[in-house]
Amino acid sequence: MTTDSMRKTRTEPEDNGKARIVAHLRLMRPANIVTAVADILAGFAICGAAGQVVLGAQGGNFPSFSALLWLCLSTVGLYGGGIVFNDVFDADLDSRERPERPIPSGLASVASAGTLAILLLAAGIGAAFIVSPLSGIIAAAVALLAVTYDAWGKHRSWFGPVNMGLCRGGNLLLGASAVPAALADVWPLGLVPVVYIAAVTTVSRGEVHGGNRRALASGAALYLAVLATLVTLAVVIPTGWQAAPFVLLLAAMIFPPLARAWNTLEPRLVGKAVKAGVLSLIVLNSTLAGIFAGWQYGIMVLALLPLSLWLAKMFAVT
């Protein structure tokens, strides 16, 4: 055996191992996970904890900073596990429509991906229970909703978008559960990401085979409903006016790609509209944070956007 062939024999397994690790990271959609962390930060702001823990002094019965960290870790597990299970259940479909994905390409197996998904969901639920029983129950509910969507909900015309939205709404409330007593008052705000994600999910139905204007129009209508709600909150909440730039940024990020998809109905442009909607979740959360905790906290949440955009260049978003 020559030296070159010996070197190739030694390095191929190592390279293959790295490729498999990267493939499993791709399954988790790292750029999307950052948007889930933004959900937690927004929920933290809505429940009133942000001003005490992040921007000011700790006091009273407000949670410690460690509670925020545990909740962020929880959402990493919940979102990562849910999105990995999505590819597990779609393995046969992806083998025909998206053979480049990790499972169809052979870099990840259904068994290894399923194990990873279970471990991530378990870690997410466990981290939430460290904060409080209420947080743990919410995390378990989010995990159940995610698996329901992956296995069944996404195949239902009207329930699929709602199911996916409930996952995000639950995630926002998971952040708000840092102050359990506040949850009874703020839970209706969990409907905002429900409607927003319903819009993204509706638009995404033309991502593979091409869009249809009815779905795109429905998505646009839901986006407008979200923006109208944010403007209303900005008017009603005393600090809400500080979030005006975030509202404008949100509109600027989601509508131009949607308009281009509307004009052509090309799958590629529909995919870009979906990607814009997913990444703009950070802007949505920064808007909510700005409304309830002031522009400084909104900027802190918005700071996650460059990280998500950077990860989106290396890993798939949709």
Helices and strands as residue ranges (DSSP letters): H 3-28, H 30-46, H 49-53, H 65-89, H 91-97, H 102-105, H 110-131, H 133-151, G 153-155, H 159-176, H 180-186, G 187-190, H 191-203, G 204-206, H 213-236, G 240-243, H 244-264, H 267-279, H 281-293, H 295-302, H 304-314
